[in-house]
Amino acid sequence: MADCEMLERCIFFNDKMASMPTMADMMKKKYCRGDNSKCARYMVCKKLGREAVPPDLTPSQTDRAEGLLSA
């Protein structure tokens, strides 16, 4: 599977995870280089636009993302 098209511009990984490269790599493998449809940030970005993605939303917070999408 190809890398997520949002990976290079994802503020979560490029800003929030910069000091934790090992953890970032593990999460990237699961969410960015795997099935990105399971990434909460990707879900919100695709439906509502990049500006609607909360900066503190983590890829695993799908319940929170679903709440944003249904609001």
Backbone torsions as a table, in degrees:
resi	resn	phi	psi	omega
1	MET	NA	141.9	-178.9
2	ALA	-76.5	158.6	176.5
3	ASP	-63.4	150.0	175.9
4	CYS	-60.2	137.4	-179.9
5	GLU	-67.4	-13.9	-179.6
6	MET	-91.5	-9.8	-171.3
7	LEU	-55.1	-47.2	-176.7
8	GLU	-65.1	-26.4	-177.5
9	ARG	-108.4	5.5	-176.7
10	CYS	-73.6	112.9	-177.7
11	ILE	-66.5	-25.4	179.2
12	PHE	-60.4	-49.8	-178.1
13	PHE	-80.9	-35.3	-176.2
14	ASN	-83.4	-17.7	178.5
15	ASP	-118.9	-55.7	-173.6
16	LYS	-71.2	-31.8	-174.7
17	MET	-104.0	7.2	-176.6
18	ALA	-58.9	-32.8	-178.6
19	SER	-87.5	-1.0	-179.4
20	MET	-129.4	66.2	-173.5
21	PRO	-61.8	-34.0	-179.7
22	THR	-67.7	-46.8	178.3
23	MET	-64.5	-42.0	178.9
24	ALA	-59.8	-43.1	179.5
25	ASP	-62.7	-39.9	178.5
26	MET	-64.2	-43.7	-179.3
27	MET	-69.6	-38.4	177.9
28	LYS	-61.5	-39.8	179.6
29	LYS	-61.5	-41.1	-177.7
30	LYS	-76.0	-45.4	-171.4
31	TYR	-101.2	-33.2	-172.1
32	CYS	-100.2	-27.4	-179.1
33	ARG	-115.6	15.7	177.8
34	GLY	-125.5	-128.9	179.7
35	ASP	-92.3	93.9	-176.0
36	ASN	-69.2	-10.9	177.1
37	SER	-67.4	-12.8	178.1
38	LYS	-94.8	2.8	179.1
39	CYS	-89.1	122.9	-179.0
40	ALA	-59.9	-39.5	-179.5
41	ARG	-65.0	-41.9	179.6
42	TYR	-64.7	-42.8	-179.5
43	MET	-57.5	-48.3	-178.5
44	VAL	-68.3	-43.1	-178.8
45	CYS	-60.5	-44.3	-177.4
46	LYS	-68.4	-34.4	-177.0
47	LYS	-89.5	-38.2	-172.0
48	LEU	-115.0	-10.2	-178.2
49	GLY	100.4	155.3	-175.8
50	ARG	-59.6	-37.1	-178.2
51	GLU	-66.5	-17.6	-179.7
52	ALA	-87.6	-6.6	-179.1
53	VAL	-79.8	117.2	178.3
54	PRO	-62.7	137.3	-177.8
55	PRO	-59.5	-28.5	-177.7
56	ASP	-94.7	5.7	178.5
57	LEU	-72.5	123.0	178.8
58	THR	-92.3	157.8	-178.9
59	PRO	-58.4	-27.4	-176.8
60	SER	-86.2	-5.2	-176.1
61	GLN	-86.0	58.8	-177.8
62	THR	-67.0	-31.7	177.1
63	ASP	-63.3	-42.3	178.1
64	ARG	-65.1	-41.8	178.9
65	ALA	-62.0	-43.0	179.4
66	GLU	-62.8	-34.9	175.7
67	GLY	-64.7	-41.1	177.6
68	LEU	-65.3	-38.4	-177.6
69	LEU	-72.3	-28.6	-177.9
70	SER	-92.4	-7.1	-179.0
71	ALA	-72.5	NA	NA
